[in-house]
Amino acid sequence: MAAAPPRIVILGSGFGGLTCALSLKRARASLTIIDQRNFHLFQPLLYQVATAALSPADISMPIRRILQRQANARVILGEVESIDRTARTISLRGCAQVFSYDHLVIATGARQAYFGHDDWEVYAPSLKQIEDATDIRRSVLSAFEKAEAETRPDERLRLLSFAIVGAGPTGVEMAGAIAEVAKSELAMPHRSIHGLKARIVLVEAGKQVLPGFIPSLAATAVRSLERLGVEVRTGTKVESCDAAGIIAAGERIGAHTVIWAAGVQASAAAQWLGVAADQAGRVVVQADLSVPGEPNIFVIGDTATVPWKEGRNVPGIAPAAKQEGAYVADALLRRLAARAPPPAFRYRHQGDLATIGRMSAVVDFGWLRLSGALAWLLWSVVHVFFLIGFRNRLMVAVNWLWAYWTHERGAELITGQRRDP
Amino acid sequence: MAAAPPRIVILGSGFGGLTCALSLKRARASLTIIDQRNFHLFQPLLYQVATAALSPADISMPIRRILQRQANARVILGEVESIDRTARTISLRGCAQVFSYDHLVIATGARQAYFGHDDWEVYAPSLKQIEDATDIRRSVLSAFEKAEAETRPDERLRLLSFAIVGAGPTGVEMAGAIAEVAKSELAMPHRSIHGLKARIVLVEAGKQVLPGFIPSLAATAVRSLERLGVEVRTGTKVESCDAAGIIAAGERIGAHTVIWAAGVQASAAAQWLGVAADQAGRVVVQADLSVPGEPNIFVIGDTATVPWKEGRNVPGIAPAAKQEGAYVADALLRRLAARAPPPAFRYRHQGDLATIGRMSAVVDFGWLRLSGALAWLLWSVVHVFFLIGFRNRLMVAVNWLWAYWTHERGAELITGQRRDP
């Protein structure tokens, strides 16, 4: 009788976990993918849901559909409660069944961090999950509607003010996209707010927007943002968030909508395992991405900290997570075939991309640096190409073409607040 | 100096209110459309959002976009608090501004009614708003995911059981669509629930499904539903709803998902005005759809009760609301031009349509009765045609073609329950 196939459990179906699962397609193993959500989320386009250009279904794909033809894989919807390293089992919250593993891959991602001020979250939502995006969409679109019915000029100005905290790619993209939304809303005829100006402030504690990008491209991004009317404030630390707006470097900035795009906190993997983590909660892994003393447990993506070059770590971006997922799948395939392990993981940086509003982006592939409309076109092609599933690619392309032809956003819905007729 | 143009206020932008506003395009009047939501909802397709075939943005269109080229119209987002008939003003909740009218059209619709058992709503959500649809989508899709991780056969059966209360068009369409979802979910390979059977029970207190349809078409609908595996129980009254399911005609039916599609309650227009209403809260209007003693206030759509024929009232369907909206617009145009009022409102019934799962429907135009695939095709064309906005028509058509080619639903997302990574 043949022995039962080895059990591989993958926690999380973001870019890291999903790439790992797909790369194990031919593995003689029993794969279990566990996630809290039933869909893979294409996070790089989440800001487009928040600014009403795309619908949630455009950037989400059910995990089960992605893996439906992979005979060695099953998908379980559940939330990790604990991991027993001795018994090699995983318990899920509210689930009697316990899941055993021979090899475990943890790819549970990260969430936004408020630097110890979790109470700011109610005033300054972040942009990590689909619900965050629809919440922000509601806030942004409601601001214009409330301004329409508001007669006090001060309050109207505050309603038309938006503060974005953190000028990484998400912050820059949000600021640019909100500027475009405001332009379109305030240009609509027959409105009392017609012709007014919105105020969009992008606040960054560091010295440069888009940290990690070369300074000249960051400067181009600032110029593009300013052309859209965004006030860019670098070297400015946020000291407080409340219902009226934010206080940054001692100054109060009144804003109806505040969006938090600064700092992340890894998921609780280090606590589940009882192992060392860095300040952001990321598990410190070995050169083969396994946990020290646990060769059967790998941690990848935003949940792990991996050294790169010049004292920096591998960045928390989709291509890095995908490379790590593919590396661990290769390591497991070799192990299952009793072959030598692969050499240590080496991150290959493919480039930096950020888009700034309509038809404008900055791109740095090392051998090619671009900004403006051509960079935006490249950015669009790359993002549509990497979207999982033919249908989503098609829908996103149709939605974008529509928006760029007509200047209309396809998903301008204020939802999530139930109202009785 | 010319006198200020007369002020017409329309409350609600459903089929009635929106048709009225659009028909007043050329009126020399100042139009204000007030709604709680910023979008017109194409309610007849809401069940398709609930069953993951369409996205919210596919069946919703921002009111401002629909009316953006109508120079005499402005849109205000707000919730009616009270109407002062003497001062002719409307107050909105939390809004200092008061809105004056010379002519008022109330088209604020209806919500689901639980026959005095409002506590049942938490167990048996209804299907009136976008959020209802995404809530039901979450419940239906979660049921299959929970069943996947469930080992107790009894509980698994309950998770795979669905009860729909009320067999009007919405109930019939939901039952058929859930049967299709179940078929597709349970046919997916590599699942522990593969090959199991779902139980779908459609409970109706009346003697016939699709009340109002001729008995022979209703019988055809029952046969189509039964072919899909739906248990149809007419003459069966629901006595109780709780977390475990429902009790109907003394029998407990265990079900994880219960959907309420029985009975409606009009919005509070009768209370705002202090006038007579029928049992369902609908304002009793005169032959010209105005309120008795208030020739300047009209009530239309699901908020009004209008006699039709054979002791029946005009049904609460989209074509009826649209006819009433157009009638009131005509009456106002004549009044503004100091011409004679139109003859009393007469409802023209255009037909009955209901769809039952994939490629099956019943259609009754009086002069033409159809069932099966051809009826479904007709139903699809009619619904895509009446969808407001070219983009929504295009997206719905693309989504449907995709779903029918691939058997994949485009919006299988379990959203709305936030999870921390």
Interface residues (C-beta under 8 A of the other chain):
Chain A: G12 Q36 R37 N38 F39 S55 P56 A57 D58 S60 P62 R64 R65 L67 Q68 Q70 A71 A73 R74 V75 I76 L77 G78 E79 L92 C95 A96 Q97 T108 G109 A110 R111 K128 Q129 I130 E131 T134 L141 S142 E145 K146 E148 A149 T151 M188 P189 H190 R191 S192 S267 R391 L394 M395 V398 W402 T406 E408 G410 A411 E412 L413 I414 T415 G416 R418 R419 D420 P421
Chain B: G12 Q36 R37 N38 F39 S55 P56 A57 D58 S60 P62 R64 R65 L67 Q68 Q70 A71 A73 R74 V75 I76 L77 G78 E79 L92 C95 A96 Q97 T108 G109 A110 R111 K128 Q129 I130 E131 T134 L141 S142 E145 K146 E148 A149 T151 R152 M188 P189 H190 R191 S192 S267 R391 L394 M395 V398 W402 T406 E408 G410 A411 E412 L413 I414 T415 G416 R418 R419 D420 P421
